[in-house]
Amino acid sequence: MAYVSPNFPTKKALKEAVKTGQIVMVFAPGIGSVPLNGTEYVEGPHYPKPHSWYAEVKIVNGIVKSVK
């Protein structure tokens, strides 16, 4: 599973950020790289807080463009 940066407390906050054009990137610690283009599954918020949301994101040139 991967995460997004910045760290959003809710999926709603992630969706709003992407909708308003904020640059959101995906990373996967310990797993390696994520694709620059395509679909990835992310979760949040980051450790040490418990994960409380999960999302499918579309990535274009390394930046999240949509959230499901």
GROMACS elastic network, one bead per residue, 0.5 to 0.9 nm:
[ bonds ]
;  ai    aj funct       b0    kb
    1    28     6  0.67636   500
    1    29     6  0.89855   500
    1    31     6  0.83814   500
    1    40     6  0.83868   500
    1    41     6  0.63102   500
    1    42     6  0.58524   500
    1    43     6  0.69330   500
    2    26     6  0.66898   500
    2    27     6  0.56794   500
    2    29     6  0.73757   500
    2    31     6  0.84627   500
    2    34     6  0.80032   500
    2    40     6  0.75346   500
    2    41     6  0.63711   500
    2    43     6  0.64261   500
    2    44     6  0.88270   500
    3     6     6  0.89784   500
    3     7     6  0.78910   500
    3    25     6  0.84501   500
    3    26     6  0.56563   500
    3    27     6  0.54777   500
    3    28     6  0.61453   500
    3    29     6  0.82470   500
    3    41     6  0.82133   500
    3    43     6  0.55385   500
    3    44     6  0.64189   500
    3    45     6  0.79880   500
    3    46     6  0.71073   500
    4     7     6  0.60978   500
    4     8     6  0.77246   500
    4    14     6  0.86505   500
    4    24     6  0.65264   500
    4    25     6  0.55292   500
    4    27     6  0.61763   500
    4    28     6  0.86401   500
    4    42     6  0.68298   500
    4    43     6  0.77162   500
    4    44     6  0.76609   500
    4    45     6  0.86825   500
    4    46     6  0.85728   500
    4    64     6  0.86838   500
    5     8     6  0.77718   500
    5    23     6  0.86459   500
    5    24     6  0.57049   500
    5    25     6  0.52949   500
    5    26     6  0.62304   500
    5    27     6  0.74570   500
    6    14     6  0.89249   500
    6    23     6  0.86771   500
    6    24     6  0.64921   500
    6    25     6  0.75518   500
    7    14     6  0.85909   500
    7    44     6  0.71986   500
    7    45     6  0.60102   500
    7    46     6  0.64424   500
    8    11     6  0.71519   500
    8    12     6  0.86865   500
    8    13     6  0.61169   500
    8    14     6  0.58872   500
    8    44     6  0.67774   500
    8    45     6  0.58381   500
    8    46     6  0.82549   500
    9    12     6  0.85793   500
    9    13     6  0.69331   500
    9    14     6  0.81742   500
    9    44     6  0.68320   500
    9    45     6  0.52281   500
    9    46     6  0.85258   500
    9    52     6  0.83134   500
    9    53     6  0.84812   500
   10    13     6  0.52405   500
   10    14     6  0.65825   500
   10    15     6  0.88450   500
   10    44     6  0.72928   500
   10    45     6  0.71338   500
   10    52     6  0.74888   500
   10    53     6  0.64309   500
   11    14     6  0.50133   500
   11    15     6  0.62081   500
   11    16     6  0.86548   500
   11    43     6  0.86574   500
   11    44     6  0.78475   500
   11    45     6  0.89347   500
   11    52     6  0.86505   500
   11    53     6  0.58710   500
   11    54     6  0.71598   500
   11    55     6  0.71593   500
   11    67     6  0.86379   500
   12    15     6  0.50920   500
   12    16     6  0.61985   500
   12    17     6  0.86278   500
   13    16     6  0.51511   500
   13    17     6  0.61764   500
   13    18     6  0.87231   500
   14    17     6  0.51833   500
   14    18     6  0.63093   500
   14    19     6  0.85570   500
   14    24     6  0.83695   500
   14    67     6  0.78006   500
   15    18     6  0.52800   500
   15    19     6  0.60374   500
   15    20     6  0.86704   500
   15    66     6  0.75643   500
   15    67     6  0.59506   500
   15    68     6  0.82681   500
   16    20     6  0.61492   500
   16    21     6  0.86588   500
   16    22     6  0.87215   500
   17    20     6  0.52894   500
   17    21     6  0.63728   500
   17    22     6  0.52125   500
   17    23     6  0.78851   500
   17    24     6  0.77583   500
   18    21     6  0.51604   500
   18    22     6  0.55108   500
   18    23     6  0.71333   500
   18    24     6  0.69136   500
   18    64     6  0.69133   500
   18    65     6  0.63309   500
   18    66     6  0.66158   500
   18    67     6  0.76605   500
   19    22     6  0.75942   500
   19    65     6  0.81313   500
   19    66     6  0.77190   500
   19    67     6  0.89812   500
   21    24     6  0.86785   500
   21    65     6  0.83691   500
   23    63     6  0.64320   500
   23    64     6  0.73050   500
   23    65     6  0.88293   500
   24    62     6  0.86890   500
   24    63     6  0.57284   500
   24    64     6  0.54855   500
   24    65     6  0.82907   500
   25    59     6  0.83063   500
   25    62     6  0.63193   500
   25    63     6  0.50344   500
   25    64     6  0.59379   500
   26    34     6  0.70312   500
   26    35     6  0.89076   500
   26    40     6  0.82962   500
   26    42     6  0.78306   500
   26    59     6  0.82479   500
   26    62     6  0.73707   500
   26    63     6  0.73633   500
   26    64     6  0.73173   500
   27    32     6  0.81353   500
   27    33     6  0.68448   500
   27    34     6  0.63008   500
   27    42     6  0.89192   500
   28    31     6  0.55308   500
   28    32     6  0.59409   500
   28    33     6  0.63533   500
   28    34     6  0.66082   500
   28    42     6  0.89368   500
   29    32     6  0.64721   500
   29    33     6  0.83340   500
   31    34     6  0.86817   500
   33    36     6  0.88625   500
   34    37     6  0.87245   500
   34    40     6  0.76829   500
   34    62     6  0.84829   500
   35    38     6  0.64216   500
   35    39     6  0.79281   500
   35    40     6  0.78365   500
   35    59     6  0.76664   500
   35    61     6  0.87719   500
   35    62     6  0.72601   500
   36    59     6  0.63843   500
   36    60     6  0.62711   500
   36    61     6  0.50690   500
   36    63     6  0.76378   500
   37    58     6  0.74863   500
   37    61     6  0.56613   500
   37    62     6  0.63611   500
   37    63     6  0.83619   500
   38    57     6  0.83337   500
   38    58     6  0.56612   500
   38    59     6  0.52092   500
   38    60     6  0.67465   500
   39    56     6  0.68772   500
   39    57     6  0.56897   500
   39    59     6  0.60710   500
   40    55     6  0.84711   500
   40    56     6  0.58792   500
   40    57     6  0.54654   500
   40    58     6  0.66040   500
   40    59     6  0.73935   500
   41    54     6  0.72808   500
   41    55     6  0.57625   500
   41    57     6  0.62078   500
   41    58     6  0.89578   500
   42    53     6  0.85161   500
   42    54     6  0.57305   500
   42    55     6  0.53705   500
   42    56     6  0.63617   500
   42    57     6  0.72570   500
   43    46     6  0.77460   500
   43    51     6  0.64208   500
   43    52     6  0.76316   500
   43    53     6  0.56815   500
   43    55     6  0.63365   500
   43    56     6  0.89425   500
   44    47     6  0.80535   500
   44    49     6  0.83780   500
   44    50     6  0.78169   500
   44    52     6  0.62194   500
   44    53     6  0.55406   500
   44    54     6  0.65920   500
   44    55     6  0.88160   500
   45    48     6  0.84554   500
   45    49     6  0.63253   500
   45    50     6  0.69252   500
   45    51     6  0.54021   500
   45    52     6  0.67977   500
   45    53     6  0.73132   500
   46    49     6  0.60756   500
   46    50     6  0.75125   500
   46    51     6  0.69000   500
   47    50     6  0.64821   500
   47    51     6  0.75022   500
   48    51     6  0.87739   500
   49    52     6  0.86652   500
   51    54     6  0.79223   500
   55    67     6  0.65440   500
   55    68     6  0.57697   500
   56    66     6  0.84016   500
   56    67     6  0.58602   500
   56    68     6  0.51474   500
   57    64     6  0.63498   500
   57    65     6  0.73494   500
   57    66     6  0.56216   500
   57    68     6  0.63001   500
   58    63     6  0.83345   500
   58    64     6  0.57626   500
   58    65     6  0.56902   500
   58    66     6  0.52529   500
   58    67     6  0.66468   500
   58    68     6  0.85992   500
   59    62     6  0.57492   500
   59    63     6  0.53181   500
   59    65     6  0.57885   500
   59    66     6  0.75149   500
   60    63     6  0.54142   500
   60    64     6  0.64453   500
   60    65     6  0.64424   500
   61    64     6  0.84913   500
   64    67     6  0.76760   500
